[in-house]
């Protein structure tokens, strides 16, 4: 079952070809860590930035502020 999964076969198709129920295939693949097709892809390493001092790397969040067409009464005092 695990070998068929490594060939990117779906669980229902594996169950029909082996001759067991789909729940059995699901349990076996879950134990092997292959319950999802995305589990077959290699995991990309996490990119980390490490610096000697905390101030070496500065992170600033920016966002576009709303466009003010006409100032409100708080600004104009009206």
KEFIBA-90321 format. One record per atom (N, C-alpha, C): residue number from 1; atom name; x, y, z. Coordinates in nm, 3 decimals. Example, Ala and Ser with C-alpha at 12.3 -4.5 7.8 and 13.67 -1.06 7.14 Angstrom:
2
<node i="1" at="N" px="1.319" py="-0.569" pz="0.780"/>
<node i="1" at="CA" px="1.230" py="-0.450" pz="0.780"/>
<node i="1" at="C" px="1.320" py="-0.330" pz="0.780"/>
<node i="2" at="N" px="1.285" py="-0.225" pz="0.708"/>
<node i="2" at="CA" px="1.367" py="-0.106" pz="0.714"/>
<node i="2" at="C" px="1.290" py="0.003" pz="0.787"/>
end
This chain:
78
<node i="1" at="N" px="0.081" py="-0.119" pz="0.000"/>
<node i="1" at="CA" px="0.000" py="0.000" pz="0.000"/>
<node i="1" at="C" px="0.086" py="0.125" pz="0.000"/>
<node i="2" at="N" px="0.192" py="0.123" pz="0.079"/>
<node i="2" at="CA" px="0.279" py="0.239" pz="0.085"/>
<node i="2" at="C" px="0.350" py="0.258" pz="-0.048"/>
<node i="3" at="N" px="0.389" py="0.150" pz="-0.110"/>
<node i="3" at="CA" px="0.457" py="0.160" pz="-0.240"/>
<node i="3" at="C" px="0.364" py="0.214" pz="-0.347"/>
<node i="4" at="N" px="0.238" py="0.175" pz="-0.344"/>
<node i="4" at="CA" px="0.142" py="0.229" pz="-0.439"/>
<node i="4" at="C" px="0.117" py="0.377" pz="-0.414"/>
<node i="5" at="N" px="0.120" py="0.418" pz="-0.288"/>
<node i="5" at="CA" px="0.100" py="0.559" pz="-0.255"/>
<node i="5" at="C" px="0.217" py="0.643" pz="-0.305"/>
<node i="6" at="N" px="0.336" py="0.586" pz="-0.298"/>
<node i="6" at="CA" px="0.454" py="0.659" pz="-0.347"/>
<node i="6" at="C" px="0.447" py="0.678" pz="-0.498"/>
<node i="7" at="N" px="0.363" py="0.602" pz="-0.564"/>
<node i="7" at="CA" px="0.340" py="0.621" pz="-0.708"/>
<node i="7" at="C" px="0.226" py="0.719" pz="-0.734"/>
<node i="8" at="N" px="0.185" py="0.791" pz="-0.631"/>
<node i="8" at="CA" px="0.082" py="0.896" pz="-0.636"/>
<node i="8" at="C" px="-0.057" py="0.842" pz="-0.669"/>
<node i="9" at="N" px="-0.088" py="0.722" pz="-0.622"/>
<node i="9" at="CA" px="-0.223" py="0.669" pz="-0.640"/>
<node i="9" at="C" px="-0.313" py="0.716" pz="-0.526"/>
<node i="10" at="N" px="-0.440" py="0.734" pz="-0.555"/>
<node i="10" at="CA" px="-0.536" py="0.775" pz="-0.452"/>
<node i="10" at="C" px="-0.573" py="0.657" pz="-0.363"/>
<node i="11" at="N" px="-0.625" py="0.687" pz="-0.244"/>
<node i="11" at="CA" px="-0.656" py="0.581" pz="-0.148"/>
<node i="11" at="C" px="-0.763" py="0.486" pz="-0.199"/>
<node i="12" at="N" px="-0.864" py="0.538" pz="-0.268"/>
<node i="12" at="CA" px="-0.970" py="0.452" pz="-0.320"/>
<node i="12" at="C" px="-0.916" py="0.355" pz="-0.425"/>
<node i="13" at="N" px="-0.825" py="0.404" pz="-0.507"/>
<node i="13" at="CA" px="-0.768" py="0.317" pz="-0.610"/>
<node i="13" at="C" px="-0.677" py="0.211" pz="-0.549"/>
<node i="14" at="N" px="-0.605" py="0.248" pz="-0.445"/>
<node i="14" at="CA" px="-0.520" py="0.151" pz="-0.376"/>
<node i="14" at="C" px="-0.606" py="0.043" pz="-0.313"/>
<node i="15" at="N" px="-0.718" py="0.083" pz="-0.253"/>
<node i="15" at="CA" px="-0.808" py="-0.014" pz="-0.189"/>
<node i="15" at="C" px="-0.862" py="-0.114" pz="-0.291"/>
<node i="16" at="N" px="-0.901" py="-0.066" pz="-0.409"/>
<node i="16" at="CA" px="-0.953" py="-0.157" pz="-0.512"/>
<node i="16" at="C" px="-0.846" py="-0.251" pz="-0.564"/>
<node i="17" at="N" px="-0.723" py="-0.201" pz="-0.583"/>
<node i="17" at="CA" px="-0.618" py="-0.286" pz="-0.640"/>
<node i="17" at="C" px="-0.568" py="-0.389" pz="-0.539"/>
<node i="18" at="N" px="-0.566" py="-0.354" pz="-0.412"/>
<node i="18" at="CA" px="-0.518" py="-0.448" pz="-0.310"/>
<node i="18" at="C" px="-0.629" py="-0.541" pz="-0.263"/>
<node i="19" at="N" px="-0.753" py="-0.490" pz="-0.265"/>
<node i="19" at="CA" px="-0.866" py="-0.572" pz="-0.224"/>
<node i="19" at="C" px="-0.903" py="-0.559" pz="-0.079"/>
<node i="20" at="N" px="-0.877" py="-0.443" pz="-0.020"/>
<node i="20" at="CA" px="-0.915" py="-0.417" pz="0.119"/>
<node i="20" at="C" px="-1.004" py="-0.293" pz="0.121"/>
<node i="21" at="N" px="-1.059" py="-0.262" pz="0.237"/>
<node i="21" at="CA" px="-1.147" py="-0.146" pz="0.247"/>
<node i="21" at="C" px="-1.065" py="-0.017" pz="0.246"/>
<node i="22" at="N" px="-1.133" py="0.093" pz="0.214"/>
<node i="22" at="CA" px="-1.066" py="0.222" pz="0.209"/>
<node i="22" at="C" px="-1.021" py="0.267" pz="0.348"/>
<node i="23" at="N" px="-1.096" py="0.231" pz="0.451"/>
<node i="23" at="CA" px="-1.057" py="0.270" pz="0.586"/>
<node i="23" at="C" px="-0.928" py="0.201" pz="0.629"/>
<node i="24" at="N" px="-0.908" py="0.077" pz="0.584"/>
<node i="24" at="CA" px="-0.783" py="0.006" pz="0.615"/>
<node i="24" at="C" px="-0.666" py="0.074" pz="0.547"/>
<node i="25" at="N" px="-0.685" py="0.112" pz="0.422"/>
<node i="25" at="CA" px="-0.579" py="0.182" pz="0.349"/>
<node i="25" at="C" px="-0.549" py="0.315" pz="0.417"/>
<node i="26" at="N" px="-0.653" py="0.383" pz="0.462"/>
<node i="26" at="CA" px="-0.636" py="0.511" pz="0.529"/>
<node i="26" at="C" px="-0.555" py="0.496" pz="0.657"/>
<node i="27" at="N" px="-0.584" py="0.394" pz="0.735"/>
<node i="27" at="CA" px="-0.510" py="0.371" pz="0.860"/>
<node i="27" at="C" px="-0.365" py="0.338" pz="0.833"/>
<node i="28" at="N" px="-0.339" py="0.253" pz="0.734"/>
<node i="28" at="CA" px="-0.202" py="0.214" pz="0.703"/>
<node i="28" at="C" px="-0.122" py="0.335" pz="0.654"/>
<node i="29" at="N" px="-0.182" py="0.416" pz="0.567"/>
<node i="29" at="CA" px="-0.110" py="0.532" pz="0.515"/>
<node i="29" at="C" px="-0.090" py="0.639" pz="0.622"/>
<node i="30" at="N" px="-0.184" py="0.651" pz="0.715"/>
<node i="30" at="CA" px="-0.168" py="0.747" pz="0.824"/>
<node i="30" at="C" px="-0.052" py="0.705" pz="0.914"/>
<node i="31" at="N" px="-0.040" py="0.576" pz="0.940"/>
<node i="31" at="CA" px="0.071" py="0.526" pz="1.022"/>
<node i="31" at="C" px="0.205" py="0.550" pz="0.954"/>
<node i="32" at="N" px="0.205" py="0.542" pz="0.820"/>
<node i="32" at="CA" px="0.329" py="0.564" pz="0.744"/>
<node i="32" at="C" px="0.357" py="0.711" pz="0.721"/>
<node i="33" at="N" px="0.260" py="0.798" pz="0.757"/>
<node i="33" at="CA" px="0.277" py="0.941" pz="0.737"/>
<node i="33" at="C" px="0.254" py="0.986" pz="0.594"/>
<node i="34" at="N" px="0.174" py="0.909" pz="0.520"/>
<node i="34" at="CA" px="0.147" py="0.941" pz="0.380"/>
<node i="34" at="C" px="-0.002" py="0.957" pz="0.353"/>
<node i="35" at="N" px="-0.077" py="1.007" pz="0.449"/>
<node i="35" at="CA" px="-0.222" py="1.015" pz="0.432"/>
<node i="35" at="C" px="-0.262" py="1.121" pz="0.331"/>
<node i="36" at="N" px="-0.179" py="1.225" pz="0.310"/>
<node i="36" at="CA" px="-0.207" py="1.328" pz="0.210"/>
<node i="36" at="C" px="-0.106" py="1.318" pz="0.097"/>
<node i="37" at="N" px="-0.148" py="1.355" pz="-0.024"/>
<node i="37" at="CA" px="-0.056" py="1.352" pz="-0.137"/>
<node i="37" at="C" px="0.056" py="1.454" pz="-0.119"/>
<node i="38" at="N" px="0.030" py="1.561" pz="-0.047"/>
<node i="38" at="CA" px="0.134" py="1.662" pz="-0.025"/>
<node i="38" at="C" px="0.245" py="1.609" pz="0.066"/>
<node i="39" at="N" px="0.219" py="1.500" pz="0.137"/>
<node i="39" at="CA" px="0.323" py="1.440" pz="0.222"/>
<node i="39" at="C" px="0.433" py="1.376" pz="0.139"/>
<node i="40" at="N" px="0.408" py="1.351" pz="0.011"/>
<node i="40" at="CA" px="0.508" py="1.289" pz="-0.075"/>
<node i="40" at="C" px="0.613" py="1.388" pz="-0.123"/>
<node i="41" at="N" px="0.580" py="1.518" pz="-0.120"/>
<node i="41" at="CA" px="0.674" py="1.620" pz="-0.165"/>
<node i="41" at="C" px="0.777" py="1.647" pz="-0.055"/>
<node i="42" at="N" px="0.901" py="1.674" pz="-0.093"/>
<node i="42" at="CA" px="1.000" py="1.707" pz="0.010"/>
<node i="42" at="C" px="0.969" py="1.840" pz="0.076"/>
<node i="43" at="N" px="0.996" py="1.849" pz="0.203"/>
<node i="43" at="CA" px="0.968" py="1.970" pz="0.280"/>
<node i="43" at="C" px="1.078" py="2.073" pz="0.253"/>
<node i="44" at="N" px="1.037" py="2.195" pz="0.219"/>
<node i="44" at="CA" px="1.135" py="2.300" pz="0.194"/>
<node i="44" at="C" px="1.192" py="2.348" pz="0.327"/>
<node i="45" at="N" px="1.322" py="2.373" pz="0.332"/>
<node i="45" at="CA" px="1.379" py="2.419" pz="0.458"/>
<node i="45" at="C" px="1.332" py="2.561" pz="0.490"/>
<node i="46" at="N" px="1.321" py="2.589" pz="0.618"/>
<node i="46" at="CA" px="1.278" py="2.720" pz="0.664"/>
<node i="46" at="C" px="1.394" py="2.817" pz="0.650"/>
<node i="47" at="N" px="1.368" py="2.933" pz="0.591"/>
<node i="47" at="CA" px="1.473" py="3.033" pz="0.575"/>
<node i="47" at="C" px="1.474" py="3.123" pz="0.698"/>
<node i="48" at="N" px="1.585" py="3.122" pz="0.768"/>
<node i="48" at="CA" px="1.597" py="3.199" pz="0.891"/>
<node i="48" at="C" px="1.709" py="3.302" pz="0.877"/>
<node i="49" at="N" px="1.688" py="3.416" pz="0.938"/>
<node i="49" at="CA" px="1.788" py="3.520" pz="0.941"/>
<node i="49" at="C" px="1.843" py="3.528" pz="1.083"/>
<node i="50" at="N" px="1.971" py="3.500" pz="1.097"/>
<node i="50" at="CA" px="2.034" py="3.504" pz="1.228"/>
<node i="50" at="C" px="2.144" py="3.609" pz="1.227"/>
<node i="51" at="N" px="2.143" py="3.695" pz="1.329"/>
<node i="51" at="CA" px="2.242" py="3.801" pz="1.340"/>
<node i="51" at="C" px="2.298" py="3.801" pz="1.482"/>
<node i="52" at="N" px="2.418" py="3.857" pz="1.493"/>
<node i="52" at="CA" px="2.485" py="3.858" pz="1.622"/>
<node i="52" at="C" px="2.415" py="3.949" pz="1.723"/>
<node i="53" at="N" px="2.375" py="4.067" pz="1.679"/>
<node i="53" at="CA" px="2.312" py="4.163" pz="1.769"/>
<node i="53" at="C" px="2.166" py="4.182" pz="1.729"/>
<node i="54" at="N" px="2.077" py="4.211" pz="1.823"/>
<node i="54" at="CA" px="1.936" py="4.228" pz="1.790"/>
<node i="54" at="C" px="1.909" py="4.343" pz="1.694"/>
<node i="55" at="N" px="1.993" py="4.445" pz="1.691"/>
<node i="55" at="CA" px="1.967" py="4.562" pz="1.607"/>
<node i="55" at="C" px="2.024" py="4.547" pz="1.466"/>
<node i="56" at="N" px="2.088" py="4.435" pz="1.435"/>
<node i="56" at="CA" px="2.143" py="4.415" pz="1.301"/>
<node i="56" at="C" px="2.034" py="4.403" pz="1.195"/>
<node i="57" at="N" px="1.922" py="4.346" pz="1.232"/>
<node i="57" at="CA" px="1.813" py="4.326" pz="1.138"/>
<node i="57" at="C" px="1.693" py="4.407" pz="1.186"/>
<node i="58" at="N" px="1.650" py="4.500" pz="1.104"/>
<node i="58" at="CA" px="1.538" py="4.587" pz="1.139"/>
<node i="58" at="C" px="1.419" py="4.550" pz="1.053"/>
<node i="59" at="N" px="1.306" py="4.525" pz="1.116"/>
<node i="59" at="CA" px="1.184" py="4.489" pz="1.044"/>
<node i="59" at="C" px="1.081" py="4.600" pz="1.062"/>
<node i="60" at="N" px="1.031" py="4.652" pz="0.950"/>
<node i="60" at="CA" px="0.932" py="4.759" pz="0.954"/>
<node i="60" at="C" px="0.809" py="4.715" pz="0.877"/>
<node i="61" at="N" px="0.694" py="4.720" pz="0.941"/>
<node i="61" at="CA" px="0.568" py="4.692" pz="0.872"/>
<node i="61" at="C" px="0.517" py="4.821" pz="0.811"/>
<node i="62" at="N" px="0.485" py="4.816" pz="0.684"/>
<node i="62" at="CA" px="0.431" py="4.934" pz="0.617"/>
<node i="62" at="C" px="0.298" py="4.898" pz="0.555"/>
<node i="63" at="N" px="0.213" py="4.998" pz="0.544"/>
<node i="63" at="CA" px="0.085" py="4.978" pz="0.477"/>
<node i="63" at="C" px="0.044" py="5.109" pz="0.415"/>
<node i="64" at="N" px="-0.039" py="5.099" pz="0.314"/>
<node i="64" at="CA" px="-0.088" py="5.218" pz="0.246"/>
<node i="64" at="C" px="-0.204" py="5.274" pz="0.327"/>
<node i="65" at="N" px="-0.190" py="5.398" pz="0.369"/>
<node i="65" at="CA" px="-0.295" py="5.460" pz="0.447"/>
<node i="65" at="C" px="-0.408" py="5.506" pz="0.355"/>
<node i="66" at="N" px="-0.526" py="5.523" pz="0.411"/>
<node i="66" at="CA" px="-0.640" py="5.567" pz="0.333"/>
<node i="66" at="C" px="-0.619" py="5.707" pz="0.280"/>
<node i="67" at="N" px="-0.675" py="5.734" pz="0.167"/>
<node i="67" at="CA" px="-0.662" py="5.866" pz="0.105"/>
<node i="67" at="C" px="-0.767" py="5.959" pz="0.164"/>
<node i="68" at="N" px="-0.723" py="6.069" pz="0.224"/>
<node i="68" at="CA" px="-0.814" py="6.163" pz="0.287"/>
<node i="68" at="C" px="-0.850" py="6.270" pz="0.184"/>
<node i="69" at="N" px="-0.975" py="6.271" pz="0.140"/>
<node i="69" at="CA" px="-1.020" py="6.367" pz="0.040"/>
<node i="69" at="C" px="-1.052" py="6.501" pz="0.106"/>
<node i="70" at="N" px="-1.125" py="6.498" pz="0.216"/>
<node i="70" at="CA" px="-1.168" py="6.620" pz="0.285"/>
<node i="70" at="C" px="-1.144" py="6.598" pz="0.434"/>
<node i="71" at="N" px="-1.072" py="6.689" pz="0.501"/>
<node i="71" at="CA" px="-1.048" py="6.670" pz="0.644"/>
<node i="71" at="C" px="-1.177" py="6.682" pz="0.723"/>
<node i="72" at="N" px="-1.182" py="6.613" pz="0.835"/>
<node i="72" at="CA" px="-1.303" py="6.612" pz="0.918"/>
<node i="72" at="C" px="-1.308" py="6.735" pz="1.008"/>
<node i="73" at="N" px="-1.413" py="6.745" pz="1.089"/>
<node i="73" at="CA" px="-1.430" py="6.860" pz="1.178"/>
<node i="73" at="C" px="-1.323" py="6.863" pz="1.287"/>
<node i="74" at="N" px="-1.262" py="6.750" pz="1.319"/>
<node i="74" at="CA" px="-1.157" py="6.751" pz="1.420"/>
<node i="74" at="C" px="-1.036" py="6.825" pz="1.370"/>
<node i="75" at="N" px="-1.009" py="6.816" pz="1.239"/>
<node i="75" at="CA" px="-0.893" py="6.882" pz="1.182"/>
<node i="75" at="C" px="-0.922" py="7.030" pz="1.157"/>
<node i="76" at="N" px="-1.039" py="7.060" pz="1.097"/>
<node i="76" at="CA" px="-1.071" py="7.198" pz="1.059"/>
<node i="76" at="C" px="-1.127" py="7.279" pz="1.174"/>
<node i="77" at="N" px="-1.183" py="7.217" pz="1.276"/>
<node i="77" at="CA" px="-1.242" py="7.286" pz="1.388"/>
<node i="77" at="C" px="-1.382" py="7.337" pz="1.364"/>
<node i="78" at="N" px="-1.445" py="7.301" pz="1.252"/>
<node i="78" at="CA" px="-1.582" py="7.345" pz="1.219"/>
<node i="78" at="C" px="-1.686" py="7.266" pz="1.295"/>
end
